[in-house]
Amino acid sequence: MPLVLILGSHVAGSRVGGTLASLALAQSPMKIDPVHVPTTLLGRHPGWGPPGGGPVSPELFAGMLEGIAANGLFAAVDGVLTDYFASAEQVQIAARAIDAVKTANPKAIILVDPVLGDAPGGLYVGQGVADALAEHLVPRADFLTPNLWELGYLTQTSPKDLQQIHYAATALGRPSLISSVERNGEIGGMLVDGSRAWLATHEKAAQPPKGTGDLMATMFLAHVIDGQAAPQAMGLALAGVSYTVQRAQEWGAQELPIIAAGDEAWRAEPLALT
């Protein structure tokens, strides 16, 4: 059974972050076993208002990872998925854990979802977190999954058209799946790997629930672990996101219906690549 180490938020009442990833991976056809080490403990997504809860201390975060390592699980890790970090210290601890996983299992796939901010609000993590993530995690990633705003932030550019997105993503120096890419009234993702790039889009929902980027990153990593080439993994992941958003719209769900839509989302027909 595959195993993924998730370093990210636990949000009890919302389907986002590490909570979303844990549920989605466990429900996947690959039956991926999630090991979630939370960076923050919240009651709901901050977009709903005061979330309740708070950040996990660096000492507690590091201690949980030490317990996992002591049980020999790093050698069994097939992938690491990072998302939200509450402090620069957490980022540094995560970097050391990634190095330890890679030492124990060099084939482990590291996916860094650089959760920094979004348009129009901009940066919503501390400057120290943003700087640490760029310094310590981006260079360790096998894949990056920034949204369009995060791509611009990390590269100090303002990419708008596909050529600019391709150029900016190439500057990251890692294969990158950019979310929130719009074209011809649709939305989707653009995968950039050096001189090569692929685009997949789907119908744009008026007000999709939070967590679509988290779901894309999670499903993309799962399909890569399952042996899919990155472009095909993108087409499958975005199809799953599109299906889940459609069900949320039909059912009037305010959160992504990860469980209710899960089986069909994982088996959705892959989007066409251009």
ZAMARGU-4260 file (C-alpha; in steps of 0.2 Angstrom, whole numbers, plus 5000, padded with zeros to 4 digits):
<rodrens>
0) 5000/5000/5000 | 5007/5017/4995 | 5010/5030/5009 | 5011/5049/5008 | 5017/5060/5022
5) 5007/5076/5023 | 5014/5091/5031 | 5000/5104/5032 | 4985/5111/5040 | 4971/5101/5050
10) 4955/5110/5048 | 4941/5101/5057 | 4926/5108/5049 | 4932/5112/5031 | 4938/5102/5017
15) 4955/5110/5014 | 4973/5108/5017 | 4980/5092/5025 | 4963/5087/5030 | 4957/5086/5012
20) 4972/5077/5007 | 4970/5064/5020 | 4952/5060/5016 | 4955/5061/4997 | 4970/5049/4997
25) 4963/5036/5008 | 4947/5036/4997 | 4958/5034/4981 | 4958/5019/4970 | 4976/5017/4975
30) 4971/5016/4993 | 4985/5028/4998 | 4989/5028/5017 | 4990/5046/5023 | 5001/5051/5038
35) 4997/5068/5042 | 5007/5079/5053 | 4998/5096/5056 | 5005/5113/5055 | 4990/5121/5062
40) 4974/5116/5070 | 4959/5125/5065 | 4940/5124/5067 | 4936/5130/5050 | 4943/5139/5035
45) 4948/5157/5039 | 4937/5162/5024 | 4922/5159/5034 | 4927/5170/5048 | 4938/5168/5064
50) 4943/5149/5062 | 4946/5145/5080 | 4962/5135/5085 | 4979/5140/5081 | 4997/5135/5075
55) 5006/5120/5081 | 5022/5124/5090 | 5038/5120/5081 | 5043/5109/5095 | 5027/5099/5094
60) 5028/5098/5075 | 5046/5091/5076 | 5042/5079/5089 | 5028/5071/5079 | 5040/5069/5064
65) 5053/5061/5076 | 5040/5049/5082 | 5036/5044/5064 | 5054/5042/5060 | 5058/5032/5075
70) 5044/5019/5069 | 5054/5017/5053 | 5040/5025/5042 | 5051/5036/5032 | 5058/5022/5022
75) 5040/5017/5018 | 5035/5035/5012 | 5031/5035/4993 | 5027/5054/4993 | 5028/5070/5003
80) 5015/5083/5001 | 5017/5100/5009 | 5004/5114/5010 | 5002/5127/5023 | 5015/5132/5036
85) 5012/5143/5051 | 5030/5148/5054 | 5048/5148/5046 | 5054/5136/5059 | 5041/5123/5053
90) 5047/5125/5036 | 5065/5122/5041 | 5059/5106/5051 | 5050/5100/5035 | 5065/5102/5025
95) 5075/5091/5037 | 5061/5078/5036 | 5061/5078/5017 | 5080/5076/5017 | 5078/5061/5029
100) 5064/5053/5019 | 5074/5055/5003 | 5089/5047/5012 | 5078/5032/5018 | 5069/5031/5001
105) 5077/5040/4986 | 5062/5036/4975 | 5050/5046/4986 | 5041/5060/4976 | 5041/5077/4985
110) 5027/5088/4980 | 5028/5106/4987 | 5012/5116/4986 | 5018/5133/4990 | 5004/5140/5000
115) 5008/5159/5001 | 4993/5169/4995 | 4981/5172/4981 | 4973/5186/4971 | 4966/5198/4975
120) 4972/5198/4993 | 4990/5194/4990 | 5001/5186/5003 | 4992/5178/5018 | 5007/5170/5027
125) 5021/5179/5036 | 5035/5185/5026 | 5047/5174/5036 | 5036/5159/5030 | 5037/5165/5012
130) 5055/5167/5012 | 5059/5151/5021 | 5048/5141/5009 | 5057/5149/4994 | 5074/5145/5001
135) 5071/5128/5009 | 5057/5119/5000 | 5056/5125/4982 | 5074/5118/4979 | 5069/5101/4987
140) 5053/5099/4976 | 5051/5086/4963 | 5035/5095/4958 | 5028/5112/4963 | 5009/5117/4962
145) 5008/5136/4964 | 4993/5145/4959 | 4995/5159/4947 | 4998/5172/4960 | 5010/5162/4969
150) 5020/5159/4953 | 5021/5177/4951 | 5027/5180/4969 | 5040/5166/4968 | 5047/5173/4952
155) 5044/5191/4955 | 5034/5192/4939 | 5016/5196/4934 | 5012/5182/4921 | 4996/5183/4912
160) 4996/5175/4896 | 5002/5157/4892 | 5019/5162/4886 | 5022/5172/4901 | 5016/5158/4913
165) 5028/5146/4904 | 5043/5158/4905 | 5040/5161/4924 | 5037/5143/4928 | 5053/5138/4919
170) 5062/5150/4931 | 5057/5140/4946 | 5069/5126/4940 | 5057/5112/4944 | 5042/5104/4935
175) 5027/5114/4940 | 5009/5113/4938 | 5001/5130/4939 | 4983/5131/4945 | 4970/5146/4942
180) 4976/5147/4923 | 4961/5154/4913 | 4959/5153/4894 | 4944/5156/4883 | 4932/5157/4898
185) 4938/5141/4906 | 4950/5138/4920 | 4962/5124/4924 | 4981/5121/4925 | 4997/5122/4915
190) 5011/5109/4918 | 5028/5116/4913 | 5044/5105/4913 | 5058/5115/4905 | 5054/5119/4887
195) 5038/5108/4887 | 5021/5113/4893 | 5004/5106/4893 | 4987/5114/4897 | 4971/5107/4903
200) 4955/5117/4906 | 4937/5114/4911 | 4921/5125/4914 | 4923/5139/4927 | 4912/5139/4942
205) 4905/5155/4948 | 4909/5153/4966 | 4918/5136/4969 | 4921/5130/4987 | 4939/5133/4994
210) 4951/5119/4992 | 4952/5116/4973 | 4970/5119/4973 | 4973/5107/4987 | 4963/5094/4979
215) 4972/5096/4962 | 4989/5094/4971 | 4983/5079/4980 | 4976/5070/4965 | 4991/5074/4954
220) 5003/5067/4967 | 4992/5051/4969 | 4992/5048/4950 | 5011/5051/4948 | 5014/5039/4962
225) 5002/5027/4953 | 5014/5027/4938 | 5006/5040/4927 | 5017/5052/4917 | 5015/5070/4924
230) 5004/5077/4909 | 4992/5062/4911 | 4992/5064/4930 | 4987/5083/4927 | 4973/5078/4915
235) 4966/5066/4928 | 4968/5077/4943 | 4959/5092/4935 | 4945/5080/4929 | 4943/5075/4947
240) 4943/5093/4953 | 4930/5098/4940 | 4919/5084/4944 | 4920/5088/4963 | 4916/5106/4960
245) 4901/5102/4948 | 4894/5091/4962 | 4896/5104/4975 | 4887/5117/4963 | 4873/5104/4960
250) 4871/5100/4978 | 4873/5117/4985 | 4887/5112/4995 | 4898/5125/5004 | 4913/5113/5006
255) 4920/5102/4993 | 4911/5085/4994 | 4927/5075/4995 | 4918/5059/5002 | 4901/5060/4992
260) 4909/5063/4976 | 4926/5054/4979 | 4923/5038/4969 | 4917/5046/4954 | 4930/5060/4955
265) 4944/5048/4955 | 4937/5039/4940 | 4933/5055/4929 | 4938/5054/4911 | 4954/5064/4910
270) 4954/5081/4902 | 4961/5084/4885 | 4979/5091/4885 | 4984/5105/4873
</rodrens>
